[in-house]
């Protein structure tokens, strides 16, 4: 790795200076993480990482780099998600490609993967998993990386999302153990298809709350993946019934939900025949995942 360059004169646009300017600009516009956004976009522009930005803080940027960075700043000013601008988002330690076809993977959703891995530990050598509302494939792929001998099927209603999910599976080395299909939940599966695990990250935002979301979510991410109907649970209810129908006895179901929905979703699992129903909080302390095990018979 080369040594950092010598400091520039005061009037030149160094990495340090341009980052300060961009972060201030984003802050004035009310963007949620101004300094982080500025760093991620500049690292992408320079094809480096954020650590290198710190080491090269006094490096002077040339005109072409500044012009390219300005283009990304303009896009971020319009509240376009940073993940869409750079074309990727890290999820469970994996660089998942994302764009307008899919939701941006959130750290909260890593809780869904953690629950799936933990609750299938006794069957880690072999199994079959179904990931509903798979989107970018991030949950299906992260699980497949930790259960390489399992067969994982991802389903989404969006053909565009599935194209990206397949690309991610190929890039991230799980193409041989994953398959993706387009349908409204399990409609494309054969009648006798059964699984040992069903995961789902369905849309769960109440329709009336869509307008109150941050602009980068509301105006850029696919509404189909956000809108959960009047109470946010339209698709969640359907997913619970699909899981009860598609799981083998003793199989595990885990679903991601919104803040405050666990009190409504846990009883859905009880009534659908699930036992050992558990709630798991995400990194922010919100009850984010409800899971259970399908009772025999």
N, C-alpha and C positions, 0 to 999 in steps of 0.2 A: 504494500500500500504506500503510495507516495506521501511525502511530508507535506503539511499545509504550506500554502504559498505565503510570501511576505505580505505584510499589511499594505493596503492601498492608501492613496491620498484621501483626504476628508471628503472631497467632492465626488468621488467615484462611487458607483453602486456596487458595494461589496455584498456578499451573502448576508452578513449581519445586518446591514442597513436595509436591504430590500425586504428581508423578513420582518423587520420592525415596522416598515411602512405597510406591508401587506396585512400584517396582523392588526394594526391600528385601523386600517380601512375596513376589514371584516368586522372588527369590534363595533365600529360606528354604525354598521349596517345591521347589528343585532344578531350576527351569526353565532352559533352555539359554542364553537371551539376555535376561535380565531387564530391563535398561535399554532395550534396543531394543524389546522387546515393549511395555513401558510407554509409550514414546513413540509407537509406531505406533497403539496403541489410543486414546491420548488425541487424537492428530491426527485420527483417524477420528471420534471423538466430536465434536470441535469443527469438523469439516469444513475442516481446514486442513492444513498440512504440517509436518514436523518442524523445519524452519528457523524457521517462525513461532513454534513453541513456545519456541525459544531466545530469540528477540527479545522475546516476550511473557512471559518467565519470571516476572515479578512480577504478572502479571494475576490478579485474584481470580476464581475460578470460582463461578458461581451454583449454586443447589440443583439445578436441572434438569440442568445439565452434570455435576455430581458424581454424581447418581443414574444417569444414562446410563452414565457411566464405570464405576461400581461394577458394573453389569450385565455389562459386558464383562470386567471383572476376574474376576468369578465364573466366567464361561465359560472364561477362560484358566486359572484355578486347577484346573479339571477337565481340563486338558491339551488342550483343543480348540485345534487349530492357529490361529495368528493369522490366516493367510490365509483360513480359513473364517469367522472372526469378522468380518473386514472385507470379505470377499467378493471379494478380488482378490490377485494376486501379480504383481510385475513379472518378466517373462521376456524376455530379449534386448531390453530397452528398451521392451517392450510391457506395458500393464496387462491381464493375462489374468484373466478372472473364473473363480473356482474355488469349489467347495463340496464337500460329502460325496460327490458323484457321481464325483469324479476325484481323482487324486493332486495334491498341491501341487507345482507346477513347481519344480525345484531349479536353482541356478546350475550344478551339475555337468552338467545336461542341455543347457546352452547349448553345451557342447563338441560335442554331436551336431550341432547346427545349424552350428557353425563348420566342422566336417569336411565336411558336406554342401555348403556353399557353396564351400569351397575346392576340393573334388574335382570339382565340376561347372563350374568357372570357364571351361573351354574351350567349354562348351555353354551359356553364360549367356543367349543370345538366345532359345532355345526348347527346351523339353523337357517331359517328363511324369514326375511324381514320385508315389510311393506311400508313405504314412506308416502303418505298422502299429502297433497298440496306441496309437492317437492320443490317447486320453483327452480332456483339455481342448482338444486341437488346437494346443497351444502350439508344437510343433515344426513341424507342417505350416504354421501361420500365419506363424511367424517366417521360414521358408524362402520362403513365397509373397511376403512383403513384400520380400525381397531378390531374388526372381526373378519379377517381376510378369508376364512374358510366358509363364511356365510354367503348366501345368495340374497341380494338386496334389490327390490323392485321399487322404483320411484314413479309416482303417477301425478299428473297435473292436467288441468283442463286446457292449459295454454300450450299450443304447439311451439310457439316462439320460446317459451321458457324451457321446454324440453330439449330444444336444439342446443341451448346453452348448457343445460345440465349434462347432456351427453359429451359436449366438449370438455367440461370440467372433469368428468369421470375419466376421460382419456388422458388429459393432462396430468391428473393427480394419481394415475396408476391403478385405478380400480375398474377399468372397462371390462375386464374378464369376469368380475363378480357382481356387476350391476346391470340392470336393464331398466329402460324407461318407456312408459306408455302413456298415451293421451286418452283421457276420459274424464267424465264427471265422477270423481271418486273411484269406486271399484267397478264401474260399468264395463270396462274392457277386459276384466278378468273372467276366466272360466268359472262355472258354477262351483266346481270342486276345489278351487284354489284356497289353500289355507296357509297360515303363517304362524311363526313363533313370536313375532314382535310386530306391532303396528305403531308407527309414530306419525304425528301430524302437527303441522304448524299452519292451521287454517286461518282465513281472515276472521278477526274477532273485534274489530273496531265498530262500535255502534254507528249507524249511518249518520245520525245527527252530529256526531263528534268529528267526522272527517274534515269539516270546514275549520275546526279549531286546531288541527295538527300543524306542526311546523311546515313552512313553505316548501322545504326540500323534500318532505314526505308527501304532503298534500298535492303539490303541483307536478311532481316528477315520478313518483313510484306508482306502479300499476294499481288502480283502484280495485280491480278484481281481487287482488291479493290483500286488500285492506278491509273492505266493507263487509262486515259480518251481519248486516241486517239491523232491524230496529233496536234489538238489545245486544247485538254483537255475537249472538250465539246460534244463528241460523245454521251455519256450516258445522259448528262444533257439535250440535245435536246429531246431525247426520253422520259425522265422523264417528261418534260414539257407537252408533248402531252398526256402521260398517265394521268397526273393530270387533264388536261382539259377534258378528256374523263370520268374519274372516279368520279369527284366531283359533288355533287349536286349544283344547282345554289346558289350562295352566299357562297359556301364552300371555305376554305382557303388552299392555297398551299405555302409551304416554302421549299426552297432547299439551301443546303450548296454549296459554290463555292470557287474557289481559288482566290488568290490575283490578282487583275487586270481584273477579268472576269465579274464584275457586269455590265459594259457598254455593254457587249454582251448579257448577260442573261436577263436583264430587258426588252429589246425590244422583246425577245422571248415570255415573258409572255404577253406583250401588244398584240402581233400578235395572240396569242393563245386564246384571249378573257378574259384576267384577267384585273381587275380594281384595283385601290388603290394599285398599285405596290410600294413596299417599299424596301429600302436597309438597312441592319442592320450591324453595325461594331462589330467585336469581341473585346476581351479584349486588343488586340494589335493594335486596330485602323484600321484593314483591313475590307473592305466591304466583309462580310463572308456569309450573308444570304440574298437572294432575295425572297420576298413573295408577294402574291397577292390574290385577291378574285375573284372567277369565276362569271362573269356577268350573270344575268338571261337571259334565252333564247339563 
